[in-house]
Amino acid sequence: LHELRHVVQIDKLNQGFTKVLSYIIGEQGVGGVSVMLPMWFLEGDAVATETSLSHTGRGRLPSFEMGLRALSLEQGKVFKYDKAFFGSFKDYSPDYYQFGYQLISHSRTLFGTEIWQNALNKTGKRSYTLNPVNFSLRKQEKLTKKMLYELTFKDLQAKWMEQDRKTRKSSFDTISQNKLKHYTSYRFPQYLDDSTLLVQKSGMDQIRQLVSINLEGDEEIVFTPGFYYPVRFSATKNFVVWAETYDDSRWENRSYSIIKKLDLRNKTETTLTRRSRYFAPDISPDETRIAAIDINISNQCSVAILDVQTGSLIQKHSIPGNNSLHMPKWVDEQTILVIVINDDGKSIRRVNLETGEWETLLIAGYDDILNAISYKEYILYHATYSGIDNIYALNTKTGEKYQVTSSRFGVFDVCLAPSKDKIAISDYSSNGYKLAELSLKPEEWIPLEDVSNYSVKAYNQLSKQEKGVLETKKIPRTKYEEKPFRKWKNLFGFHSWMPFYFDYNNFTLDEAPVSLGATLLSQNKLSTAVTSLGYYYKNQEHHFVTRFTYKGWYPVIDLFWDYGGEPHVIADTSQSAEPFRYSGKKSDFNANVYIPLNLTRNRFIRGLYPEISSRYSNSYIYNYETKSYDRGRLFLNYRLYFYNYLKLAVKDIKPRLGLVVDINYSHTPLNSDTYGSTVSILAGMYVPGFFNHHSIYLRGGIERQQTARYLYGNRLSFPRGYTNRISEKLNTLRADYYLPLFYPEFHIGGLLYVPRFHANAFYDYAKGEGNYYYNGSNWEFDPDTRKMSSFGGQITMDFYALRFPFPFNIGIQYSYLPLHQESVFDYSFGIDFFGFRVNQEKKRF
């Protein structure tokens, strides 16, 4: 429902001026216009759709509004519009899914569904305006996006205060945590003994870690796991088990969920399964087996029992009807609790490992339930009956249900102590999840029939605006005919074009990015083949350009051909030389073959890129020995690039631990007497700085050229501030110290929002032999060995302009060159499109 709504949103844009634009530039026209719709609208509207057309959309979950409600009640208000929209490096801010849903649902409640139907229509029909959504809101309700945001949360704050006033609050024994300056969460507590818990600690200042904490709040880091979906982990006195995500080394849409074990006695980590799809493991009380959910590639669900020492499969239990299974939890040596989802909602069931029989203990319907544990004759489980996430109890003998906790914002992750007289929980606040304990006193529990739901329930009004809820039972079961898909017949899918030439692979802001001409773009259905065809007219010359990239094989093949214009000529410079007359047009052909290996494992992001690239050019070069022109140059380059660095916290500028190695070798097998060869090796490492979020990057390199008549440009960088130089032999050392400066979070209306300033100080050193430098008109040779150095620093500002959804950055760098006693200033400017950075190089001024 959510993703289909995005299809409808884009389809709605394809009208009016946008429809005309799509005739001119194809499907990318509609995609470009979609940027005019705020991300909070796109996702908030989709969440509203999934909520109003189903029984279980995210808008119905108390946890989905919990972050905003806690900010509103504990800090007096939610963040300002720009901070909420673009995020913060200083404070945790609920994402645009969450506040976008509140804006959409509240505005639909006040003004009806037409408010956003009209906004979509006007954006499509009048996309030539700079801010069609604001124009639409002003015309309909005399509002702007920012005004709607402020109105929504002013109204919601009043409703949340009323809910808070009516809600009974439990008293918890909060486990004292160290005073924390920023948002920090303690999740998934597991008792190691009655006075020590193992928890996941995470937040703005750090990556996820497992820490032990006693009742006085004293902490000790136990382990830093790799990448995993934060659902839970399971611990006993001696072992911890969890499910970690491993991506396939080559295919980005294939991943695995493997089981890992940590021996707490010696901190030894063991990988128990490989290329598996096991989820939410739970270790048995006798520490001999693991229960996990197994989902195979055919989407068949079962409870798998694994050996804790080897990870081998002992037995497997499927439920009739292939329902979705979640969060297995041991009751005793032969019984496991499992949360089951089917068309009727969620339920808690019990499976007997000896008989394979399933018993239904609780049918919760469409109320959300998460984990469940056994306590005497009760099942303690998480549910949302009161409109706030809390812990409830089911008496398995009588069927009666009780409320155990009544949290202000939400309680999660119930865990039973070894003494079986208390539980540990994670209690949410605006500054993160806090650990708490609660004594188990069944006589004080509140019967479920006495529990009231005082939440806002905006979803009720949304549902009334629709024709009804989609019932999955009523969906027709249509069986479609299977047909073979021939990849070679489906290499091309032309979708967009442009009445000008635009090289999107080499886009910079240094020169005009477009030329007179035409461009045709293709991408096949599997996204394994991308093609561009282009023509442009420049400097009174015709050019034809084509690029084809194929990613369907293990190596990626990237081909590029540029034909047209004058070929490159290095002519005879003697005074008696006659003007050279060439024939034909310039023809440059590039072919790259590389394997992008994702080797990310554990807590380190790791990759290996072996590459072979070639370039052929039909240029002319005068050969003084043969006194004739050689035609054609073929360059070959072999590269091996490896990186391995620790995953970053939110505030980190650069990795605090890591390694980079880059090895290159280039030669011209058909023109070795003209160009020779060159080899370079660069090695760098990241180490922690003096304070949190500070990083030091040290790197050194060597480069050697087997010289001939012409030189290669150096791959290694000269000290900052030095330009227009080439060295036959080059040794370099560079050191950078990266640090965040401050988080101003100031804004100027909708013009500018600045979340962060950061800086780096540097020192560069290089020794060059066989030096050439450009004096402004010619290259000159310097036979002496030159030692060059520079030091200085750069200050960079990250910012958003005109509420454009992608971040910009601008930096000013100062370099001092002791050799020349010269100061140099440079600037850098860049844009980040979902990790694709444009124009990051520095320019002098």
Salt bridges, closest charged atoms under 4 A:
GLU43 OE1 - HIS2 NE2 2.93
GLU43 OE1 - HIS6 NE2 3.07
ASP45 OD2 - ARG5 NE 2.66
GLU50 OE1 - HIS2 ND1 2.86
GLU50 OE1 - ARG58 NH2 2.84
GLU65 OE2 - ARG69 NE 3.89
ASP82 OD2 - HIS747 ND1 3.74
ASP82 OD1 - ARG803 NE 2.88
ASP91 OD2 - LYS83 NZ 2.61
ASP155 OD2 - HIS106 NE2 2.83
GLU162 OE2 - ARG165 NH2 2.68
GLU162 OE2 - LYS166 NZ 3.45
ASP164 OD1 - LYS169 NZ 3.56
ASP164 OD1 - ARG408 NE 3.02
ASP205 OD2 - HIS182 ND1 2.90
ASP205 OD1 - LYS651 NZ 3.43
ASP205 OD1 - HIS693 NE2 2.97
GLU219 OE1 - LYS201 NZ 3.02
GLU244 OE2 - LYS260 NZ 3.06
ASP248 OD2 - ARG254 NH1 3.44
ASP263 OD2 - ARG265 NH2 2.96
GLU269 OE2 - LYS260 NZ 2.89
ASP282 OD1 - LYS329 NZ 3.24
ASP294 OD2 - LYS316 NZ 3.02
GLU333 OE1 - ARG289 NH2 3.25
ASP344 OD1 - LYS473 NZ 2.67
GLU359 OE1 - ARG350 NH2 2.86
ASP368 OD1 - LYS346 NZ 2.68
ASP389 OD2 - HIS382 NE2 2.83
ASP413 OD2 - ARG187 NE 2.59
GLU437 OE2 - LYS422 NZ 3.17
GLU466 OE2 - ARG108 NH2 3.14
GLU471 OE2 - HIS55 NE2 3.06
ASP510 OD2 - LYS843 NZ 3.73
GLU511 OE2 - LYS538 NZ 4.00
GLU541 OE1 - LYS585 NZ 3.21
ASP558 OD2 - ARG547 NH1 3.00
ASP562 OD2 - LYS586 NZ 3.70
ASP588 OD2 - ARG615 NH2 3.42
ASP652 OD1 - HIS693 ND1 2.82
ASP662 OD1 - ARG639 NE 2.91
ASP736 OD1 - ARG699 NH1 2.97
ASP736 OD2 - ARG720 NH1 2.93
GLU745 OE1 - LYS83 NZ 2.83
GLU745 OE1 - LYS90 NZ 3.85
ASP764 OD2 - ARG720 NE 2.73
ASP764 OD2 - ARG734 NH1 3.68
ASP782 OD2 - ARG786 NE 2.56
ASP784 OD2 - ARG786 NH2 3.70
ASP798 OD2 - ARG756 NE 3.04
ASP798 OD2 - HIS758 NE2 3.38
ASP826 OD1 - ARG844 NE 3.46
ASP832 OD2 - ARG837 NH2 3.45
